[in-house]
């Protein structure tokens, strides 16, 4: 069977829907369920949405709410000063790779199509590892080479594969010893079955599209847990001059 990427899966599902088959669109984060919060009510309450430019890093109140979300649902302490609100997960990903463009990056395959699109467009140096390997630590370390950063995405898009939390923390420790950054794309971290994923990593990128079922509102963030934040601030700034995220502050 030929290898499929996310766009291939999307096409197959669209064809099935056209034939009247019920499809749960988890593969692209297009929810087949209503969000837990009545979004229409919140939007009516926020009459000023989109009428002014916001701080490039996001409103302070939104960053504080994201920090609360991380503590309650991700099990991570995130300093609001190191959180940068983005135009969905796509900008979070693009900004992160742009800020790390001087490093070679090890990317997961199978993986989200935009990992490779970003790398190609930016001219990034990258190689890949098997994101469904049973021994994910050995797999990544064997493919590391001269990479300065590793990107993980679990539960994996598009396969849903999830290694144990212990193995991911062990991987993080191994990478720290080698001076290699771990980037965690946590977009699907709240969609799980057997056990709750934990979120190790020096940098976390996330989107509320999947968690809250609001892909059309384009609210994501980057948590920059390393050194100076100027590089990620600049990357967020040049890719979107202020995200209209009043909803994130009220959610």
N, C-alpha and C positions, 0 to 999 in steps of 0.2 A: 504493500500500500504506500503510495507516494506521501511524502511529508506535507502536512497542511500548515498554513499560517493562519492568523486570526481573520484576515480578510476572506480566505477560502471558506472558513467555518461560517462566517457571517453570510456569505452568498448561499451556502447550503441551507442555513436556517431560514433565510428569506424565501427561498424556493418552497420549503416545507410549509411556511406560514401561508404562502399564496395558495397552497392546496388545502388549506383549512386545518392543518395540523397545529396543535398548541405547542409553542416553543418557549422555553425559559432561556432568555438571552443573557445568561451569566457570562458568556465568553467575551462580550464587549462592554460589560458593565451597564447594559441597557436593561434596567430592572423590569421584571414581569409582575411587580407588586407595587403598591402605593407606598410612599415614604412614611416613616413613623410620625412625622410632624405634618400637620395640615399646612402645606407650603402656601397655598392660595391665601389663607388667613394671614400668615406672616407678611406676605408681600403687600397686602392691603394696609397693614399697620406701618409699613416702611415706605412712606410716600416720597421720600427724598432719594430713593435708590437711583444711582446713575446720574445725578444732577451736579456732581462735583468730583474733582480729582481727589484721590485719597493718598495717604503716604505710600511710597513705593513698597515699603516692607509690609504694609497692611495696617489697619487700625489697631491701636494698642488693645482695645477691648476684645477684638477678634483673636488676637494672638494669645491673650490670656485664656479665652474660652478654648482654644485649640490645646493649650497647655493642660487645661483641666480634662479635656477629652483624652489626651495621651496618658495622663495619670490613671484615669478610671478604666479606659478600655484597652490601651496598649501596654499598660504596666511600665511606662517609661516616664521619667522626670524630664521635662523639656522646659528650659528657660525661655520665657516669652521673647527675650531679647535675641534669641537664636532661631526664632520661628519667622519665616517669610511667607506671607500669603500669596498664592499664585492663581493664575487663570486655569484651574483644574490641574489634574495630574500631568497633562501634556507639558504645560509650562514648567512645572516642578522638575520634570525629567530633563527638559531642554536646558533649563537654567543650571541645573547641577552639572551636566556634562560640559556645558560651556565654561563653567567656573573651574572645571578640572581638565581643561583641554590640553594642558601640558603633560598629562599622565596617560600612559597606555591603560586601557580599561578592558577587563575580562568580562564578557557579556554572556548571559544564559541563552542556550539554544536547546530545546525550543524556548522561545521568549516572545515578548511583546514586539510587534513589528516596528514600532517607533524607536526601539533601542538601536536597530541597525540603520534606520532612516536618518536618525540624528547623527550617528557616527559617520555615515557616508557624506551627508551634507556639510558637516563641520570639518571633514577631513581628519577625524580622530584616528589614532592608532588603536586597534582593538583585536582581540582574538576571542574565541568562544570556549565554553565548557558545556558538558552534558548536564542540564539542570534537573534531569530525572535520575541521575546516578544513585545507586543504593548507598554507596559510601561517598557522600558529597564532599567530605573533607579531603580525601585522597584525590578525588577527581579535580577539585579546584587547585589544590597545591601542585598537582602534576602538570597542570596547564598554565600555571601562573607566569612563568618566564620572567620578563622584565616589566610586567604590569604593575602599576602603582595604585590601582583601585579595582575592586571586584564588585559587581552589581548582582544582588540576589533578588528574587521575586517569588515569595511563597505566601499562601498557596500559589502555585505557578500558573501563569497565563501563557498558553491556553490549556495545559494538561490537568491542572488542579493538584498536581503532586505536591506533597508536603513532607520534608524530612523532619526528624525529631527536633524539638527545641534545643536539647542538649548538644546535638551535633552542630547546630548553627552557632551556639555560644562558643563551643570548642573551636570552630572555624574562625570566629572573630578573634579569639585569643591568639591563634596561630598567625593570623594576618597582622595583628598588632606587633607581635615579635619581629615580623619581617618589615615593619614600617609601611604596610599596605592598607589603604582605606577600605572599609566595607560600606557600601551603599545599599540600603534596604528599601526596595520599592514595595511599600506596604499596602498597595491599593486594594488587595483582596484579603487583608488580614482579618476582617470581620465576617468573612464568608468561609466557614469551616464546618467540619463534621465530627471527626474523631476526637480532636483535642484542640484547645485554643492556642493559636500561634502566638509566640512571643516575638519581640521586635528588636533583636540585637543590631548594632551597626553604628558607625561614626556619623553617618548622614542618613536621614529618613526622608523619603518622599512619599506623599500620600494624597488621596483625593476623597472627597465626601460623595462623589458620584455613586460609588458602590455601597458605602456604609449607610448612607441615608436615602439612596435611591433618587438622587437629584442631579443626573448628569448634565442636564441643560443649563444649570445655574453656574457651572464651571468654577468650583471652589476647591482649591487644593492648597498644599503648603510644602515647604522644605524645612526640615530641622537640621541646622548646620552645627554639629557638635564638635567641630574641630577649629582650633586657632582663631585667626581673624575672620571676620564675616564680610569684609569688603568685597571679596571676589563674588560671593553669592548675591550680595546686595546689587552690585553692578550688573550681574547677569539677569536678575529679576527685572531691574530697571529698564534695560535696553530691549527686553523681550515683551514687556507690557508695562506701560507707564501708569500704574495704579489700578488695582483690581476692584471692581464694584462689589464688595463683599459685606455690605451691611447685614445681609441675612446671616452670615457666619457669626456676627456679633450678637444676634438675637436668638440664635438656635439654642 
